[in-house]
Amino acid sequence: MFVLPPALTPFLYAAIILGLTWLVARVGAFLVGELMQQSSPQVALGARRLVAVVIWLMGGILAIQEIGLSVEVLLLVVALCGIAALIALREQLENLGAKYFSDVYSPFKLGDQIRIREHEGRVIEINAMTTVLLTADDRLVSLPNSMFMREPMVNESPQAWKELTVPFSVPGSVDLAEFESELRKRLGKLRMRLDRRFPPVVTTRSRSPQVAELAVTVMIRRAEDRESLLTEVHRRIAEALQTAPSPPRSAPATSPLEAPRVPPAPSSEGPPV
């Protein structure tokens, strides 16, 4: 009978711990993905990865303790790797964060004529990292999104200050037609603070079975009401979402073998003699 040498026993236990860690990480990521089906796909993916990393970190600490090594060394390595990753991805993280804030707080959109530093042109694209301008001499200028959070920006489009666009997400199970109708009804109560010539507009940017990306656009009357109206629009979106019904399920299709029987039309010749 084979007997494992005592010196290798801690390594066997460590291998068992790592195997169980792999299994728990897979199960945990799966459960988090199931619980966050109504959330944005990017958010759900980030949550699954975070849960897997936390579980692997705990399992690695237990495995190192079983071998007899110092846990402080592992924690120090993890901390140094995290700091190095933040430093290496600093600009990318700044641009990603600035994209969210620019969607809500920066008063410009696709098609606007803007000027920032020595660059001026029409906005033709806004992606996760950059904003692309088309200049008067038909050149493309790609500006990092973080620049719009640090530098003064001038929107030269006429009355651009009036437009307020608020992007948001709703679960894919929500009936969008009923939700938009309810949201327009609630936004209609703000008509005294909005430009009555332009009713609120709700647009669908993208849609998937899990989540729908929408945006509501209103035209304000006074520039000083911009921040307060932004808060008010967010509140009314949340209220409309709480009362939004789910779409009705479609009736099952009739099988061709079980087609409904149609009674024969009465004959115009009268009863047989």
Secondary structure as GFF3:
##gff-version 3
##sequence-region A 1 273
A	DSSP	three_ten_helix	6	8	.	.	.	ID=ss1
A	DSSP	alpha_helix	9	35	.	.	.	ID=ss2
A	DSSP	alpha_helix	41	67	.	.	.	ID=ss3
A	DSSP	alpha_helix	71	88	.	.	.	ID=ss4
A	DSSP	alpha_helix	90	105	.	.	.	ID=ss5
A	DSSP	beta_strand	113	116	.	.	.	ID=ss6
A	DSSP	beta_strand	119	126	.	.	.	ID=ss7
A	DSSP	beta_strand	130	134	.	.	.	ID=ss8
A	DSSP	beta_strand	140	144	.	.	.	ID=ss9
A	DSSP	alpha_helix	147	150	.	.	.	ID=ss10
A	DSSP	beta_strand	153	155	.	.	.	ID=ss11
A	DSSP	three_ten_helix	160	162	.	.	.	ID=ss12
A	DSSP	beta_strand	163	171	.	.	.	ID=ss13
A	DSSP	alpha_helix	176	187	.	.	.	ID=ss14
A	DSSP	three_ten_helix	188	193	.	.	.	ID=ss15
A	DSSP	beta_strand	201	207	.	.	.	ID=ss16
A	DSSP	beta_strand	211	219	.	.	.	ID=ss17
A	DSSP	three_ten_helix	223	225	.	.	.	ID=ss18
A	DSSP	alpha_helix	226	242	.	.	.	ID=ss19
A	DSSP	three_ten_helix	256	258	.	.	.	ID=ss20
###
